[in-house]
């Protein structure tokens, strides 16, 4: 009986201790001797003393935090030919840059009226810079670029040709080798070791075709001076800075337009038969004995663009020889330029480029500019002759433009 009571007491104490364990008080176990009915019995009695215990509680708090949210907003690119994204028009610096810029702006305005597109004209510093810019702007650029420059740019990044220049009914031209009038130079063999003035290493008529002629004849000129343009090459010769120079040649117009000058048959300076010096009129045209309609000659080679600066250049220089015929300059487009817009532009140029258009005569039709009188649609194969010549000579992009 006694033992049962003790068991119940101990059980009650255990239950009580469990209840207290749920509280924040920390249990402390105490062992005491308890006297029961005269007997000393050792029992374990658990007592509880209150003790401060640090309790860690998780408290949920709501706090407003500003969060910067970055959203990607898709902005539609401006349409090509709009004021925000004009079509880039590049001209190689083969003649006076100021003439190109002012005349280029006139042409850009004419194309805008014809097509509704906006154009932005610029003149890179060289053939190489023109090609670089066309390839770097693959979907919005057009350029007026010579045959060799077109071939190089087509090989590099796939620019496409839209049309070729026409000058007085001809889609070809040539390069001329010009020497001082009173020199004893008679053939290209006499040019061995002499200083050669060129418009630029990237020039088709000023460098590539004359180089082919010299190599074929076994001629090795001496120093080559890059003058920075056809006009400058002629002035370098005029000023005695080089022994001979090369530049473009377009055949003269003959009296009464009775016939067309014949390559390989007529003298390049057939106009000297008139016994008069060439004269530049107020419109910038160079005649011998008056307008061809009045029985005179009109001169169209590179010297005609400098005879305002050097009025006697035709009296102090002469053409020693001509190269083979060369495909005319191109109007070309960057590789991803929209085909439908390119076709519109070429069609508009066919209408606009004409000697009968006064605006064109202030621009690309002017003989101090590129002297175009028309545009003829052509394909890439039109320039295969230039490719063949470059391959035959082993001329690379690095040779012409630098690496």
C-alpha positions as CSV (number, residue, x, y, z in Angstrom):
1,X,0.0,0.0,0.0
2,X,2.7,2.4,1.0
3,X,4.7,1.5,-2.0
4,X,1.7,2.1,-4.3
5,X,1.3,5.6,-2.8
6,X,4.9,6.4,-3.4
7,X,4.7,5.3,-7.0
8,X,1.6,7.5,-7.5
9,X,3.4,10.4,-5.9
10,X,6.5,9.9,-8.1
11,X,4.2,9.6,-11.2
12,X,2.4,12.8,-10.3
13,X,5.7,14.6,-9.9
14,X,6.9,13.4,-13.3
15,X,3.7,14.6,-15.0
16,X,3.9,17.9,-13.2
17,X,7.5,18.3,-14.3
18,X,6.6,17.7,-18.0
19,X,3.9,20.4,-17.7
20,X,6.4,22.8,-16.4
21,X,8.9,22.0,-19.2
22,X,6.5,23.7,-21.6
23,X,6.9,26.9,-19.7
24,X,9.7,29.3,-19.9
25,X,11.1,28.4,-16.4
26,X,14.1,26.1,-16.6
27,X,13.8,22.9,-14.4
28,X,16.6,22.4,-11.8
29,X,16.9,18.9,-10.4
30,X,17.4,18.7,-6.5
31,X,18.1,15.5,-4.6
32,X,17.0,15.4,-0.9
33,X,16.6,12.8,2.0
34,X,13.0,12.5,3.0
35,X,11.9,10.8,6.3
36,X,8.8,8.8,6.0
37,X,7.3,6.8,9.0
38,X,10.5,6.9,10.9
39,X,12.4,5.4,8.1
40,X,14.9,7.4,6.2
41,X,14.3,6.8,2.5
42,X,16.3,8.3,-0.2
43,X,14.1,9.7,-2.9
44,X,14.5,11.8,-5.8
45,X,12.3,14.8,-5.6
46,X,12.3,17.1,-8.4
47,X,11.7,20.7,-7.4
48,X,11.5,23.7,-9.7
49,X,13.0,27.0,-9.2
50,X,12.2,29.9,-11.5
51,X,15.1,31.1,-13.5
52,X,15.2,33.7,-16.2
53,X,15.9,32.1,-19.5
54,X,16.6,33.9,-22.7
55,X,14.0,32.9,-25.2
56,X,14.6,33.6,-28.9
57,X,11.4,34.1,-30.9
58,X,10.9,34.6,-34.6
59,X,8.8,37.7,-35.1
60,X,7.4,38.3,-38.6
61,X,7.4,41.9,-39.6
62,X,6.1,43.5,-42.8
63,X,8.4,46.1,-44.2
64,X,8.0,48.1,-47.4
65,X,11.2,48.0,-49.6
66,X,11.6,49.9,-52.8
67,X,12.8,47.6,-55.5
68,X,14.1,49.1,-58.8
69,X,12.7,47.0,-61.7
70,X,14.5,47.2,-65.0
71,X,12.3,46.4,-68.0
72,X,13.7,45.9,-71.5
73,X,11.7,48.0,-73.8
74,X,11.8,47.1,-77.5
75,X,12.2,50.2,-79.6
76,X,11.4,49.9,-83.3
77,X,14.3,51.0,-85.5
78,X,13.7,54.1,-87.6
79,X,12.9,53.3,-91.3
80,X,15.8,53.5,-93.7
81,X,15.6,56.8,-95.6
82,X,13.8,58.6,-92.8
83,X,15.1,61.8,-91.2
84,X,16.2,59.8,-88.2
85,X,18.0,57.3,-90.4
86,X,19.1,58.8,-93.7
87,X,20.7,56.7,-96.5
88,X,24.5,57.3,-96.3
89,X,26.0,58.4,-99.6
90,X,29.8,58.1,-100.0
91,X,32.0,59.6,-102.7
92,X,35.7,58.7,-103.1
93,X,38.0,61.7,-102.9
94,X,39.3,61.6,-106.5
95,X,38.7,65.3,-107.1
96,X,38.4,68.4,-104.9
97,X,36.5,67.5,-101.7
98,X,34.7,70.8,-101.5
99,X,33.3,70.3,-105.0
100,X,32.2,66.8,-104.1
101,X,30.4,67.9,-100.9
102,X,28.5,70.8,-102.5
103,X,27.6,68.8,-105.6
104,X,26.8,65.7,-103.6
105,X,24.3,67.7,-101.6
106,X,22.6,68.9,-104.8
107,X,22.3,65.3,-106.0
108,X,21.0,64.2,-102.6
109,X,18.2,66.8,-102.8
110,X,17.4,65.6,-106.3
111,X,17.1,62.0,-105.2
112,X,15.0,63.0,-102.2
113,X,12.5,64.7,-104.5
114,X,12.4,61.6,-106.8
115,X,12.3,58.9,-104.1
116,X,11.0,60.6,-100.9
117,X,14.1,59.3,-99.0
118,X,16.5,61.3,-97.0
119,X,20.2,61.1,-97.9
120,X,23.4,62.1,-96.0
121,X,26.5,62.9,-98.1
122,X,30.1,62.3,-96.9
123,X,33.6,62.0,-98.4
124,X,35.8,59.5,-96.6
125,X,39.6,60.2,-96.6
126,X,40.5,57.5,-99.1
127,X,39.4,54.5,-101.2
128,X,40.3,52.3,-98.2
129,X,38.2,54.4,-95.8
130,X,35.2,54.3,-98.3
131,X,35.4,50.5,-98.4
132,X,35.7,50.2,-94.7
133,X,32.6,52.3,-94.1
134,X,30.5,50.4,-96.6
135,X,31.4,47.1,-94.9
136,X,30.9,48.6,-91.4
137,X,27.4,49.9,-92.4
138,X,26.0,46.8,-94.2
139,X,22.3,47.9,-94.6
140,X,22.2,51.6,-95.2
141,X,25.1,52.8,-97.4
142,X,25.6,53.5,-101.1
143,X,28.8,54.7,-102.8
144,X,30.1,56.1,-106.1
145,X,33.2,54.0,-106.4
146,X,35.7,53.1,-109.2
147,X,36.0,49.7,-110.7
148,X,38.9,48.4,-108.6
149,X,37.4,49.8,-105.4
150,X,34.2,47.9,-106.2
151,X,36.0,44.6,-106.8
152,X,37.9,44.9,-103.6
153,X,34.7,45.8,-101.6
154,X,32.8,43.0,-103.2
155,X,35.4,40.5,-102.3
156,X,35.7,41.8,-98.7
157,X,32.1,42.0,-97.7
158,X,29.8,41.4,-100.7
159,X,28.8,44.9,-101.7
160,X,26.6,44.9,-104.9
161,X,26.7,47.0,-108.0
162,X,23.6,48.8,-109.2
163,X,24.8,50.7,-112.2
164,X,27.8,52.1,-114.1
165,X,28.7,55.6,-115.2
166,X,28.1,56.6,-118.8
167,X,30.2,59.5,-120.1
168,X,29.1,60.9,-123.5
169,X,27.6,57.5,-124.6
170,X,30.6,55.4,-123.4
171,X,30.6,53.0,-120.5
172,X,34.4,52.8,-120.5
173,X,37.3,55.1,-120.0
174,X,41.1,54.7,-119.8
175,X,44.1,55.8,-117.9
176,X,46.5,58.3,-119.4
177,X,50.2,58.7,-118.8
178,X,51.0,62.5,-118.8
179,X,54.5,64.0,-119.1
180,X,55.9,67.5,-119.4
181,X,55.3,68.8,-122.9
182,X,58.9,69.8,-123.5
183,X,60.4,66.5,-122.1
184,X,62.3,64.1,-124.3
185,X,60.2,61.2,-123.1
186,X,58.8,59.3,-126.1
187,X,57.7,55.8,-125.0
188,X,56.8,54.2,-121.7
189,X,60.3,52.5,-121.7
190,X,61.7,56.0,-121.0
191,X,59.9,56.0,-117.6
192,X,62.2,53.5,-116.0
193,X,63.5,54.9,-112.7
194,X,61.5,58.1,-112.9
195,X,59.2,59.5,-110.1
196,X,55.6,58.6,-110.7
197,X,52.7,60.7,-109.4
198,X,49.5,58.7,-108.8
199,X,46.0,59.7,-107.5
200,X,46.0,56.9,-104.9
201,X,47.0,53.3,-104.7
202,X,43.3,52.3,-104.8
203,X,42.7,54.1,-108.1
204,X,41.8,51.9,-111.0
205,X,42.9,54.3,-113.7
206,X,45.5,56.1,-111.7
207,X,47.4,53.0,-110.5
208,X,46.1,49.5,-111.4
209,X,45.9,49.7,-115.2
210,X,49.2,51.7,-115.5
211,X,50.9,49.2,-113.3
212,X,49.7,46.4,-115.6
213,X,51.0,48.3,-118.6
214,X,54.4,48.9,-117.0
215,X,54.7,45.2,-115.8
216,X,53.9,44.0,-119.3
217,X,56.5,46.2,-120.8
218,X,59.1,45.5,-118.2
219,X,59.1,49.1,-117.0
220,X,60.0,49.8,-113.4
221,X,59.3,53.4,-112.3
222,X,61.3,54.8,-109.4
223,X,59.6,56.5,-106.4
224,X,55.8,56.4,-106.4
225,X,54.1,59.5,-104.9
226,X,50.5,59.2,-103.7
227,X,49.1,62.7,-104.4
228,X,45.6,62.2,-103.1
229,X,43.4,62.5,-106.2
230,X,43.4,62.8,-110.0
231,X,43.5,66.6,-109.8
232,X,46.4,66.6,-107.4
233,X,48.3,64.2,-109.6
234,X,48.0,66.6,-112.6
235,X,49.0,69.5,-110.4
236,X,52.0,67.6,-109.0
237,X,53.2,67.1,-112.6
238,X,52.4,70.7,-113.5
239,X,54.4,72.0,-110.5
240,X,57.4,69.8,-111.3
241,X,57.0,67.6,-108.2
242,X,57.0,64.3,-110.2
243,X,58.5,63.3,-113.6
244,X,55.2,61.8,-114.9
245,X,51.7,61.3,-113.6
246,X,48.6,59.1,-114.3
247,X,44.9,60.0,-114.2
248,X,41.7,59.2,-115.9
249,X,41.1,59.8,-119.6
250,X,37.8,60.3,-121.3
251,X,38.0,60.9,-125.1
252,X,37.3,64.3,-126.5
253,X,34.1,65.2,-128.3
254,X,34.7,65.9,-132.0
255,X,33.5,68.8,-134.2
256,X,29.8,68.8,-135.0
257,X,29.5,65.5,-133.3
258,X,30.1,64.0,-136.7
259,X,31.5,60.8,-135.2
260,X,32.8,59.3,-132.0
261,X,36.5,59.3,-131.1
262,X,37.9,55.9,-131.8
263,X,40.1,54.1,-129.3
264,X,43.3,52.8,-130.8
265,X,42.8,54.9,-134.0
266,X,42.5,58.5,-133.1
267,X,45.2,60.5,-131.3
268,X,44.3,61.1,-127.6
269,X,44.9,64.8,-128.2
270,X,43.4,65.1,-131.7
271,X,42.2,68.5,-130.7
272,X,45.8,69.9,-131.2
273,X,45.1,69.8,-134.9
274,X,43.1,73.0,-134.4
275,X,46.2,74.9,-133.5
276,X,44.6,76.6,-130.5
277,X,45.0,76.4,-126.8
278,X,42.1,75.0,-124.8
279,X,39.9,77.5,-123.0
280,X,37.6,77.0,-120.0
281,X,34.3,78.8,-120.2
282,X,32.2,80.2,-117.3
283,X,30.3,76.9,-117.0
284,X,33.5,75.1,-116.4
285,X,33.7,73.3,-119.7
286,X,37.0,73.2,-121.7
287,X,36.8,73.8,-125.5
288,X,39.2,74.1,-128.4
289,X,37.9,76.3,-131.2
290,X,34.5,76.6,-129.6
291,X,31.7,74.1,-128.8
292,X,31.6,70.9,-130.8
293,X,28.1,72.0,-132.1
294,X,30.0,75.0,-133.6
295,X,32.9,73.0,-135.1
296,X,35.2,72.8,-132.1
297,X,36.4,70.2,-129.6
298,X,35.5,69.5,-126.0
299,X,38.3,68.1,-123.8
300,X,37.2,65.7,-121.1
301,X,40.4,64.2,-119.6
302,X,41.5,64.9,-116.0
303,X,43.4,68.1,-116.9
304,X,40.1,69.8,-117.7
305,X,39.3,69.8,-114.0
306,X,42.4,71.8,-113.1
307,X,42.8,74.3,-115.9
308,X,41.1,77.0,-113.8
309,X,44.0,76.7,-111.3
310,X,46.6,76.0,-114.0
311,X,45.2,77.6,-117.2
312,X,48.2,76.6,-119.3
313,X,48.3,73.0,-118.2
314,X,47.5,71.7,-121.7
315,X,50.4,73.8,-123.1
316,X,52.9,72.5,-120.6
317,X,51.9,68.8,-120.5
318,X,51.0,66.1,-123.0
319,X,49.7,62.5,-123.1
320,X,52.4,59.9,-123.6
321,X,50.2,56.8,-123.8
322,X,46.9,55.3,-122.9
323,X,46.1,52.1,-121.1
324,X,43.6,49.5,-122.0
325,X,39.9,50.4,-121.7
326,X,38.4,50.3,-118.2
327,X,34.8,49.7,-117.1
328,X,33.4,52.9,-115.8
329,X,32.8,53.8,-112.1
330,X,29.9,52.2,-110.3
331,X,27.1,53.2,-108.0
332,X,27.2,50.4,-105.4
333,X,25.3,49.4,-102.3
334,X,26.4,47.8,-99.0
335,X,25.8,44.0,-98.8
336,X,22.4,44.1,-96.9
337,X,21.0,47.2,-98.5
338,X,17.3,46.6,-99.3
339,X,17.1,45.6,-103.0
340,X,13.8,47.4,-103.6
341,X,15.2,50.7,-102.4
342,X,18.4,50.2,-104.4
343,X,16.4,49.7,-107.5
344,X,14.4,52.9,-106.9
345,X,17.6,54.9,-106.5
346,X,19.2,53.5,-109.6
347,X,16.1,54.2,-111.6
348,X,16.0,57.7,-110.3
349,X,19.6,58.3,-111.1
350,X,19.0,57.1,-114.7
351,X,16.4,59.9,-115.0
352,X,18.4,62.5,-113.1
353,X,21.9,62.1,-114.4
354,X,21.9,64.1,-117.7
355,X,23.6,67.1,-119.2
356,X,20.2,68.4,-119.8
357,X,19.5,68.6,-116.1
358,X,20.9,71.9,-114.7
359,X,21.0,70.4,-111.2
360,X,23.2,67.5,-112.3
361,X,25.5,70.0,-114.0
362,X,26.1,71.4,-110.6
363,X,26.8,67.9,-109.3
364,X,28.0,64.6,-110.6
365,X,27.7,65.7,-114.2
366,X,30.1,68.6,-113.8
367,X,33.5,67.9,-115.3
368,X,35.1,69.1,-112.0
369,X,33.2,66.4,-110.3
370,X,32.9,62.9,-111.9
371,X,31.7,64.1,-115.3
372,X,28.9,61.5,-115.6
373,X,26.4,62.0,-118.3
374,X,24.3,58.9,-117.7
375,X,23.8,55.7,-115.7
376,X,23.6,52.2,-117.1
377,X,22.4,49.3,-115.1
378,X,25.1,46.6,-114.9
379,X,25.7,43.3,-113.1
380,X,28.7,42.1,-111.1
381,X,30.2,40.4,-114.2
382,X,30.7,43.8,-115.8
383,X,33.8,44.1,-113.6
384,X,35.3,40.7,-114.4
385,X,38.0,42.3,-116.5
386,X,39.3,44.2,-113.5
387,X,39.3,41.0,-111.4
388,X,41.2,39.2,-114.1
389,X,43.8,41.9,-114.3
390,X,44.3,42.0,-110.5
391,X,44.6,38.2,-110.4
392,X,47.1,38.3,-113.3
393,X,49.3,40.9,-111.6
394,X,48.9,39.2,-108.2
395,X,47.5,42.5,-106.8
396,X,45.9,41.9,-103.4
397,X,43.8,44.1,-101.1
398,X,46.8,44.7,-98.9
399,X,48.8,45.9,-101.9
400,X,46.2,48.5,-102.8
401,X,44.6,49.5,-99.4
402,X,47.3,48.4,-96.9
403,X,46.9,45.6,-94.4
